[in-house]
């Protein structure tokens, strides 16, 4: 749709006045600037469609008391920060539950994170373990930060016994096979002939493997 200029709203008797034309141009510039920033005022809509800039995401994180939160420090990308801010209310509301621990782990790229309580796995009383997929940058410092983050969302009584990180490796193993054949074919035509065909038939086989590697990280 074509934008309407200010001068188009004026009567014909004023449109030829040079001062009015200059004034209309100034008004149009101001209106254009306002129009360009209107979309930026819809903060939450831009948060949901992943277009909100990181500085505004940080400002919202401060509003939702996330800046001092270990999970926000652990977030390595703007996308993860946006996801934490989107889930801030539910994380605060469910803090101290199994759901909150699993939810924050999943947000921070530890996909399919699962918390197992001690009574579900014959563990030490009031302990739990967390099983999750391994991720890039997993090292001693990130593991320390993970334990600190979990302390914020777990219940006060329990503590982490162990973190289990799974790393799946996929690939193909190729093998060779061969078969020697000797085939005799008799054909009945007007003239009787014997045809002996000898040859080597080569075939291949493939095995698909899925290897699961578990790394245990103790808080010691």
C-alpha positions as CSV (number, residue, x, y, z in Angstrom):
1,X,0.0,0.0,0.0
2,X,1.3,3.4,-1.0
3,X,2.2,5.7,1.9
4,X,0.3,9.0,2.1
5,X,2.4,12.2,2.3
6,X,1.4,15.0,4.5
7,X,1.1,17.4,1.5
8,X,-1.5,15.1,0.0
9,X,-3.8,15.8,2.8
10,X,-3.8,19.6,2.2
11,X,-6.2,21.5,0.0
12,X,-5.0,22.3,-3.5
13,X,-4.7,26.0,-2.6
14,X,-1.7,25.2,-0.3
15,X,0.1,22.6,-2.3
16,X,1.9,25.1,-4.5
17,X,3.2,27.2,-1.6
18,X,7.0,26.7,-1.2
19,X,7.0,27.1,2.6
20,X,4.2,24.6,2.9
21,X,6.1,22.1,0.7
22,X,9.2,22.4,2.9
23,X,7.1,22.1,6.0
24,X,5.4,19.0,4.6
25,X,8.7,17.4,3.8
26,X,9.9,17.8,7.4
27,X,6.7,16.3,8.7
28,X,7.0,13.4,6.4
29,X,10.6,12.6,7.6
30,X,9.4,12.6,11.3
31,X,6.5,10.4,10.5
32,X,8.7,8.0,8.5
33,X,11.1,7.7,11.5
34,X,8.2,6.9,13.8
35,X,6.9,4.3,11.4
36,X,10.3,2.6,11.3
37,X,10.5,2.1,15.1
38,X,6.9,1.0,15.7
39,X,7.8,-2.7,15.1
40,X,10.6,-2.4,17.6
41,X,8.1,-1.4,20.3
42,X,6.5,-4.9,20.2
43,X,9.2,-6.4,22.4
44,X,7.5,-9.7,23.3
45,X,6.3,-10.4,19.8
46,X,9.9,-10.0,18.6
47,X,11.1,-12.2,21.4
48,X,8.8,-14.9,20.1
49,X,9.9,-14.7,16.5
50,X,13.6,-14.5,17.5
51,X,14.3,-11.0,16.1
52,X,14.8,-9.1,19.4
53,X,18.3,-7.9,19.7
54,X,20.6,-9.3,22.5
55,X,20.8,-6.0,24.4
56,X,17.0,-6.0,24.8
57,X,17.0,-9.6,25.7
58,X,19.5,-8.8,28.5
59,X,17.3,-6.0,29.7
60,X,14.3,-8.4,29.9
61,X,16.6,-10.9,31.7
62,X,17.3,-8.3,34.3
63,X,13.5,-7.6,34.7
64,X,12.9,-11.3,35.3
65,X,15.9,-11.7,37.7
66,X,18.0,-13.9,35.4
67,X,21.2,-11.9,35.1
68,X,22.6,-13.3,38.3
69,X,21.3,-16.7,37.4
70,X,23.8,-19.4,36.5
71,X,21.7,-20.6,33.7
72,X,21.9,-17.2,32.0
73,X,25.7,-17.2,32.4
74,X,25.7,-20.6,30.9
75,X,23.7,-19.5,27.8
76,X,26.2,-19.3,25.0
77,X,24.0,-17.9,22.2
78,X,21.4,-15.2,21.8
79,X,18.9,-17.9,20.9
80,X,19.4,-19.6,24.3
81,X,19.1,-16.3,26.1
82,X,15.8,-15.6,24.3
83,X,14.5,-19.1,25.3
84,X,15.5,-18.6,28.9
85,X,13.7,-15.2,29.0
86,X,10.6,-16.8,27.3
87,X,10.6,-19.5,30.0
88,X,11.5,-17.2,32.9
89,X,8.1,-17.2,34.6
90,X,7.5,-21.0,34.4
91,X,11.1,-21.7,35.6
92,X,10.6,-19.4,38.6
93,X,7.2,-20.9,39.3
94,X,8.4,-24.5,39.2
95,X,11.8,-23.9,40.9
96,X,12.6,-26.8,43.2
97,X,11.0,-29.5,41.0
98,X,12.2,-32.2,38.7
99,X,10.4,-30.4,35.8
100,X,12.4,-27.2,36.3
101,X,15.8,-28.9,36.2
102,X,14.9,-30.9,33.1
103,X,13.5,-27.8,31.4
104,X,16.5,-25.6,31.9
105,X,18.8,-28.4,30.8
106,X,16.9,-28.8,27.6
107,X,16.9,-25.0,26.9
108,X,20.7,-25.0,27.2
109,X,21.3,-27.7,24.5
110,X,21.4,-30.7,26.8
111,X,18.7,-32.4,24.8
112,X,16.5,-35.2,26.2
113,X,17.8,-34.4,29.7
114,X,16.3,-36.8,32.2
115,X,16.5,-36.5,36.0
116,X,16.4,-39.8,38.0
117,X,15.6,-39.7,41.7
118,X,17.5,-41.9,44.1
119,X,14.4,-44.0,44.9
120,X,13.9,-44.7,41.1
121,X,17.4,-46.1,40.7
122,X,18.5,-47.5,44.1
123,X,20.9,-44.6,44.7
124,X,22.0,-42.9,47.8
125,X,19.1,-41.2,49.7
126,X,18.2,-37.7,48.6
127,X,20.4,-37.8,45.6
128,X,19.6,-37.8,41.9
129,X,21.4,-38.2,38.6
130,X,21.0,-36.4,35.3
131,X,21.4,-38.0,31.9
132,X,21.7,-35.8,28.9
133,X,23.3,-35.6,25.4
134,X,26.8,-34.3,25.3
135,X,27.3,-30.9,23.8
136,X,30.2,-28.8,22.3
137,X,32.4,-27.1,24.9
138,X,31.9,-29.7,27.6
139,X,34.9,-29.3,29.9
140,X,35.7,-29.0,33.6
141,X,34.6,-25.3,33.8
142,X,31.2,-26.0,32.1
143,X,30.6,-29.0,34.3
144,X,31.3,-26.8,37.4
145,X,28.9,-24.2,36.1
146,X,26.3,-26.9,35.4
147,X,26.4,-28.1,39.0
148,X,25.9,-24.4,40.2
149,X,23.0,-24.0,37.8
150,X,21.3,-27.2,38.9
151,X,21.6,-26.0,42.6
152,X,19.4,-23.0,41.7
153,X,16.5,-25.1,40.3
154,X,16.6,-28.3,42.4
155,X,14.9,-28.7,45.7
156,X,17.0,-27.8,48.8
157,X,17.1,-31.3,50.3
158,X,18.6,-33.2,47.3
159,X,21.9,-32.9,45.5
160,X,23.4,-34.2,42.2
161,X,25.2,-37.5,42.5
162,X,26.4,-37.7,39.0
163,X,25.9,-36.2,35.5
164,X,25.9,-38.6,32.6
165,X,26.6,-37.3,29.2
166,X,25.8,-39.5,26.2
167,X,27.6,-39.1,22.9
168,X,26.2,-41.2,20.0
169,X,28.5,-42.0,17.1
170,X,27.1,-43.1,13.8
171,X,28.8,-44.8,10.9
172,X,29.1,-47.6,8.4
173,X,31.4,-50.6,8.4
174,X,32.0,-52.1,4.9
175,X,32.9,-55.7,4.2
176,X,33.7,-57.5,1.0
177,X,32.4,-60.8,-0.3
178,X,32.9,-62.8,-3.5
179,X,31.5,-65.9,-5.2
180,X,32.9,-68.0,-8.0
181,X,30.3,-69.5,-10.2
182,X,30.4,-72.1,-12.9
183,X,27.3,-72.2,-15.0
184,X,26.4,-74.6,-17.8
185,X,23.6,-73.6,-20.2
186,X,22.2,-75.9,-22.8
187,X,20.3,-74.2,-25.6
188,X,18.0,-76.1,-28.0
189,X,18.1,-74.5,-31.4
190,X,18.4,-75.8,-34.9
191,X,22.0,-76.6,-34.1
192,X,22.8,-78.1,-30.7
193,X,25.5,-76.3,-28.7
194,X,26.9,-76.3,-25.2
195,X,27.8,-73.0,-23.6
196,X,29.9,-72.9,-20.5
197,X,30.1,-69.6,-18.6
198,X,32.6,-69.0,-15.9
199,X,33.0,-65.9,-13.9
200,X,33.5,-64.2,-10.6
201,X,30.7,-62.4,-8.9
202,X,31.6,-59.6,-6.4
203,X,29.2,-58.3,-3.8
204,X,29.3,-56.0,-0.9
205,X,27.7,-55.7,2.5
206,X,27.3,-52.8,4.9
207,X,26.6,-52.7,8.6
208,X,25.1,-49.6,10.3
209,X,26.4,-49.0,13.8
210,X,25.1,-46.8,16.6
211,X,27.7,-46.5,19.4
212,X,26.7,-44.9,22.7
213,X,29.4,-43.3,24.9
214,X,28.6,-42.3,28.4
215,X,30.8,-39.8,30.3
216,X,30.2,-39.5,34.0
217,X,31.0,-36.2,35.7
218,X,31.2,-36.2,39.4
219,X,31.0,-33.1,41.5
220,X,34.3,-33.6,43.2
